[in-house]
């Protein structure tokens, strides 16, 4: 009961639409829902949705209740008194009150409270998405290690179709979502002739082999580890 009274009070004072927690929840739910329905849906589009919701749901609903409830009370009272003068007067006053509410209530609060909070929520949501993407990238194997993994699977499965060309690079790009040029350079290192690498490059290649070793160890794929060791020998690390 207390919660219901609190909500009613918040609605009447027009406090609920301006609460940061409400804006944040509505933004997240709206964005996830529309992203599922429309691929590529942006946070800017969600922002516009919430602005429209403010005017066409919150403002319109608030004004309708503020006008409708007194009008209903007067209508019932005037029905008993068999007169319509006070009802007509109340409707006229109610309609004339909207410009005042718009200029001194709805618009100022929209500009000074709702919109700044919406912008803050939008930026925080975007930052959170970038952080999650960064964590995913950190957890992913490096480009060279990914190429090593595919090389091992290609050889151990007996497919033996991997080559140092644009076609193989494009295939791995579709699989890993990595730049085709980067993949082709990795394939040149893996499938090309023996390489004598600079010390700095040797250290980098060693780390990438270690990543692939760990992957196959977690997979308990001893044949893959053996093949990697054979491949590593040609790098003279």
Secondary structure by P-SEA (a helix, b strand, c coil): caaaaaaaaaaaaccccccaaaaaaaaaaaaaaaaaacccccaaaaaaaaaaaaaccaaaaaaaaaacaaaaaaaaaaaaacccaaaaaaaaaaaaaaaaaaaccaaaaaaccaaaaaaaaaaaaaaaaaaaaaaaaaacccaaaaaaaaaaaaaaaccccccccaaaaaaaaaaccccaaaaaaaaaaaccccccccaaaaaaaaaaaaaaaaaaaaaccaaaaaaaaaaaaaacc
